Amino acid sequence: MGEFDLIARYFTRPVRRAALGVGDDCALLAPAPGMQLAVSSDMLVEGRHFFADVDPEALGHKALAVNLSDLGACGARPLAFTLALSLPRVDEPWLAGFSRGLLALADSHGCELVGGDTTQGPLNLCITVFGEVPAGQALLRSGARAGDDIYVSGTLGDARLALEALLGHQQIAPDLLAATRQRLERPTPRVALGLALRGVASSAMDLSDGLLGDLSHILQASRVGARIDTSLTSALMAHRNAVADPELLRQCTLAGGDDYELAFTAPPVQRAAVAAAAQASQTPVARIGVIEAEPGLRLVDGQGRPVENRYASFDHFG
C-alpha cells in the first residue's frame, strides 16, 4: 500500500465545516465572524510518550485528546486538525485501530481531520488542532489575581500510578493496573468545561506534566504565588485507597503528569458560576488552594501546616 492509498483508506473523510479538507496542498478554514483561531500542536514519540505495546485504538484517542485538552484550557471550540504520521511500515490492522480511536474522538467533538503528512520512519505522531473562540474571551495563563480560588477538574494521579507500575517501580493488582492504565492511555479532554468557564475563570491551563509544574506556569505568567492544600489534592485520586504510601500518593497527585485535567482560577465571587459550569459540562471540579500576592508555591496539610515541596513535574529535558 502506498502513501496516498494509506491516506485515502484510513484518513480521508468528507468535510462538513472546513472550506477544504484532505487532498490539496493546504486545508482551508473559515472561522465565524468575530472569532479568533486557537491553534495547538503536540507530538507523541514511541518510547517517550507511549509504550510499544499500547493498543493502537487507545493511541489514536490519546493523540487527539492531548490537543483537544489544550483547546479546553483556552475555552475554544474544536474545528479541525491535521495529522503528521511517521510509520516504520504499513501495518493495516494497526492503522485500522489507530484511525478508529482517532476519528471516534474527533467525531464526538465535531473536529474534522483536514490534512497532514505521512512518511516512513520511527513511530511518531504530531497533531495540530484548530479551534475558535470569541475575540477577547480566550482563557489565558496570565489572568490569576491574589485572592482567586484555585480549582482542578476531575481526578489526579491515577495515570502516574499506572506509569509507575508499567515501569516496574510499583507492584499493583492487575485489575487496578487495568483501571489506571485507562486514565493514562484514554484521557478525557475537558472541552465542555473550558467552554463553560469563559467569562468565569480568570486563568486556566491543562495538566499534562503534573499539577505543581503546570500551575507554576500560571503563577509565572500572572506574577503571583499560591498556597495548595495537599490533603485536598490527595483526595482527588480515584484509586487513592489502593495506595498505602502517603509519599507516593502526594507524588502521583502533585507531580504525576498525563492527567489532562484543567487547572483554573476564579475570584471567590464566581464560586456559584464555577459550580454552574461544572454542572453544565458534567465535570466535577474541586477547590484546592488560593492565589497569593507573594511569589512562590507553598504547600500545606489539612491543618495548614507547611509541607516540604520536593515534587518535580515531568520535563522532557530535565
N, C-alpha and C positions, 0 to 999 in steps of 0.2 A: 504494500500500500504506500503510495507516495504522499508527500506533504499535503497537497491540495485535496486528495481523496480523503485523507485523515480529517482535515478541517471540515470538508463537506459532510462527512458521515457523522461526526461526533459534536461539532460545534457550530454548524450553520443553522440558523432558525429565522423565520420571518420577523422583521422588526415591527413593533407596534407603536412606539413613542418616538424613537430616533428617526431623524430625517433620512439616514442612510446607514446601513449596518455592514456586516461582513461581505467582502467581495471586491471592494475598491481599495485604493491606496490609503484612504482616510475614511473614518466614520464621520457622520455629520450629526451634531446635537444642537437642538434649539431650545434653550431654557425659556420658560414662560416670562412674559414681560414683568419687570420688577424683581426678578430673581437673579441671584448670583450662583455661579458654579462652585461646588465644593469638590475638590479632587484629592485623592489619596492613593499611594502605591505601597504595596507590601510584597516582599519576596519570601518564599519558603524554600529552604535548601535541605535536601535529604542529609540526615546525619547531624544537622544543626537545629532544625525546627521540627522534624518528624522522623520517626523510626522507619527503617526499610520495610518492616512487615506491616505497616499501617494499612488498614482497609482502604482501598482507593476511593470508595464512596465517601468515607469519612474525611479523607484528604481533600476531595473536591469540595465538600461542605466547608471545611475549615479555611481553605484557600480564599474563599469569598467572604466567609464570616468575619475574618480579621479586618477586612477592608470595610465591610458594612458597619462594623463596630466603630471605625473612625468617623463614618458619616453620622452615626448615632451621637457620638460625642460632640459633634458640631451642630447638631439639630437639623441635619439636612435629610431630605427625602431622596432615596436612591433613584437614579435614572438609568445608568448603563455602566458597563465595564468592559475592559479589554483583558485578554489573557496572553501572556508570553510563556510558552511551554517548551522546556528543553527535556528531551526524552532519550534514554540510552538506545532504545529500539522501539519499533511499533509492536505493542502488546495489546491486542484488541480487547481481551477480557478486562485488562486494567483500564483501558480507555473508556470502555463502556461503564464501568463502575464509577470512575472519576467524573465523567461528564454527567452521569445521573445525579450524583451528590451535589455537584456544582450547580447544575441547572434547576434542580428542585428547590434549592435555597434561593436562587435568583428569581424563580417564578413566584415564590412566596413573598418576595419584597418588590415585585414589579420592576426588576432590574435586568436590562437586556444585555446580552453579550453582543458587542458590535464590532469587534476586531481583535487584532493581536498578532502573534507570530509563533511559529513552531520551528524547532531546529533539533539536530541530534547532538547529544552531549549528556553530562551528568544530570540526573533528575533535579529540576529546578523550576519553580513556579513563580511567576510575577504577575500580579493583578493590579490594574489601575482602575479605580472606581470613580464614577462621576455622580454627584448629587446636586440638588438645588435647594437654596434657602433664601427666604426673602432678604433683600438688601438691608444690612444693618442688624439682622436678627440672629446671626450665627453665634453659637456658644463658643467662647474662646477660653484660653487658659489664663488670660490676663485680667479677669474681672473680679477676682476674690477680694473682699474687704474685711478688715478687722471686725469681729463680731459675727461674721457669717457662720452658719452651721455647715458642717462637712458631712456629706452623705455618700453611701455606697449602695449600688443596686445588687440584687441577687445574693449569691454566695461567694465566698472566697476560700482558697486554699486546697480545694479538692483536686484540681489539676496538678498542683505541685506534689501532693501526696502520691498520685499515680506516677508521676515522673520519678520520684524517689524510689518507688517500688520497681519500676521498669529498669532503672539504672542499677538495681541490686543494692541500694543503700538502706532500704526498709523492707521488712517482711510483713505483708498484709494478706488477708484471706482472699482467695480467688474471686469471690462474689464482690468484695469491696474493691478489688482492683478493677473489675469489670465496670462497676458503677462510677468510680472516679476517673477511669480512662475515658468514659463518655464525656466528662467535663473537659478533659484535656484535648480530645480529638473532635468534639462536636459542640463548640461553644455557641451560645445564643447571643447574636448581636442585638443590642438594646436600642434599635432604631426607633421603635414606638415611644419609648421613654424619652429619648432625645428630642423628638418632635413635641412631645407634651411639655417639655421643660423650657421651650422657647418663651422668653419673657418672664420666666420664673427663676431659673438658675442664674447665678452671677458668673460662674465659670464651670468648665467641665473638661474631662478627658477620659479616654478609655484606659483600662488597666490591662496592659499586655506584659509588662516587665515586673510587676509587683506593686502593691499599694504604696509603700513608702517612697520608692523610687519614682513612680509616676506622679504621686502627689507633690513631690518636690519640684516638679516642672511647673505646676500651678503656682506654688509658693514663689519660685524664682520669677516667673512671668508677672505675677501680681505684686511682687516685692513685699511679701508678708510672711508670717510664720504660722505655726499650727500646733495645737495640742490634741493628741489622739488617745482615746481610752482603749487600751489593749483588751480589756475584758469584753468590750462591745465587738471588736473585730474578731476575736476568737469565737464568739457566739455565732458568727456568720458562716462558719464552716459546716456544710451539711452533714459530714460524717465525723464531726469532732469527737463524738463519744467513742469512736474506734481508735483515737489517738491518746495513748496514756501519757506520753511525754509532753508536758506543758511547753517546753522549749521548742519542740518540733511543731506544735500547734501554732505558736507565735510565728515561727519561721514560715510556715505554709501560708498563714493568713496575712502577714505583714509584708512578705517579700517573695511570695510564691511565683507569680507570673502566670501567663496563659489563662487568666480568669476572663478577660474580655467583658468585664462589667464596666459600669460607668462610675467614676468618682466625680462629684459635683458639689458646688457650694451654693448657698442661698441665704438671704437675710432671714432672721427669725420671724419677721412679719409674713414671710412666704410659707410658713410651715403648713398651713391648710392647703395652699396651692400645690406644694410638693406632694402632699398626701393625695390630692385630687389627680395629679399627673401620674402617680404610681397606680392609682385605681384605674384610670382611663387606659393606661398602657398594659395593665395586668402584670406589673412588675413590682416585686417587693423592694422597698428601699429602707435603709436604716441610717439613723444619725449616729456618727461615731466620734465627733470631735467638734472643735471650733477653730476658726481662723483668728490669729492674734497679730497685733502690730509688730511685736518683737520678732525679728527674723529667726529662722531655725525651726526644726521639727522636734517636738517634745512628746514623749510617751509617758502615760501614767497608767496605773492599775485602777481597779474598780473603786478604790478608796482615795484616789487622787494622788497616790504616792508615785514618785518618779520611777520609771523603768528604763534601764540602760538600753540605748539604741545601738545595737550591734548587728543590725539586719541589713544585708546588702541585696539589692534587687539585681535582676539579670542585666548584664552589659555585654554586648557582642564582642567588645574588645577589652573587657576588664579582666 
